Amino acid sequence: MDKKKRGGFSSSIGFVLAAAGSAVGVGNIWRFPYLAAKDGGGLFLLLYLILVLTFGFTLLTTDIALGRRTKKNALKAFGAIREKWKFLGYLTFLVPALIMTYYSVIGGWVTKYIVVYLTGGSRAAAEDGYFTSFITSEVSPVFFMLVFLALTSFVVYCGVEKGIERFSKLIMPGLIFLIIGIALFSLTLSYTDENGVTRTGLQGAAVYILPSFDGITFRRFLGILLDAMSQLFFSLSVSMGIMITYGSYVKDDVNLSRSVGQIEIFDTGVAFLAGLMIIPAVFVFSGTEGMASGPSLMFVSLPKVFVEMGAAGTVIGFVFFVMVAFAALTSCISIMETLVANCMELFGQTRKRMSMVIGGIYAVAAAIICLGYSIFYFELPLPNGQTAQLLDLMDYISNSFLMPFISFLTCIFIGWIVKPQWIIDEMESSGHTFGRKGLYAFMIRYIAPVMMGVLFLQSTGLLS
């Protein structure tokens, strides 16, 4: 497929913002804060930062450099290097194919809450059972999912430069400003409960930032470490073919080492600010008990917080869910782009045709996932000890099972079959220095495979 047909980023900043847009998604704004709250605040933050600068950097560098050097999408990139390893491309293709079934569902949930706050229903959204009542409906979740999916499909339909790059340049700066604004506002909050206890946003920030070692054991430490590692997959969009696809669009003269560093800063900064935005606010109005509400933090606990803020809470709630929608949209666009780009090469079809076909397929698939809380409801025990519905099952297979396994195989492939110098040569092919090449070679060969193997064994229940 020729370069013109494949498309590409017009500039380095366009690539960085698009890649950061992929990385900055619901995982940062929804999953990161509740994991940080659950895992001791500052201790989780410290471990996550170390992992981003080591494992995250290694996996991100591998994907982007692999994409640019082969000029192919994930489906064919591995086979282009070694024919016997083309199966790894097909495994990688499975991840976005599975994630796309439910990501637009979550995007639809966020869209619903935007409408609720826009139409003055913020108090209803804070009532117990509101979220459950919504997702178990047979019509409403499907409708809002289709709205979100249609917008995603339209951006991908418009192409790399005119669609994804232009959208990212417009949305990402606005997203950053919104997060910073709400985070600063959260720090100014203060509330006195019925027992006369006053809690402030600054106290909540201290709970979030300062490490807590209460009751820490080696087993507990390992659990926090693995939580932080699994968050990397959500945050950096690695091991799902997205960064390989985006890397294939990058021009040969772009300084990849600098771009990787910028994506790391964007992603980690937004994740940190998301925690600073959510955790102090929940702490002020709900105490440490509210912070422990887990995955329901965004759709159940936060609406209660917004109601406690009074009239300002309606505005803040609306702005918050618009911001989350932007983040979800940039990530969903990158997932769909990977599928469209791969299918363009597989079937020799145009972008516009494949965008419409894939959009139609996932409209049906995501509708089934939506109905997994009503018509198709079931409970399935997972190997990691959790109980899953249809959406949870897709999430487990893609993120907890396939992604660590793919990362493990990729580390073996690059570290021991192709050798790290292959990636290092691409990182320096533009004439720029790859300052962390020693760290990269050591991590990809020795440390990353072991950690990926441990993470995979934990997800399968073989290591608990």
Secondary structure, DSSP 8 states (H G I E B T S, - for coil): --HHHH---SSHHHHHHHHHHHHSSHIIIIIHHHHHHHTTBHHHHHHHHHHIIIIIHHHHHHHHHHHHHHTS-HHHHHHHH-GGGHHHHHHHHHHHHHHHHHHHHHHHHHHHHHHHHHTT-HHHHTSTTHHHHHHT-SSHHHHHHHHHHHHHHHHHHT-IIIIIIHHHHHHHHHHHHHHHHHHHHHHT-EEE-TTS-EEEHHHHHHHHHSB--TT--HHHHHHHHHHHHHHHHHHH--SSSHHHHHHHTS-TTS-HHHHHHHHHHHHHHHHHHHHHHHHHHHHHHHHHHHHTTGGGGTTTHHHHHHHHTTHHHHHHHHHHHHHHHHHHHHHHHHHHHHHHHHHHHHH---HHHHHHHHHHHHHHHHHHHHGGGTTT---EE-TTS-EE-HHHHHHIIIIIIIHHHHHHHHHHIIIIII-THHHHHHHTTTS---TTHHHHHHIIIIIHHHHHHHHHHHHTTS--
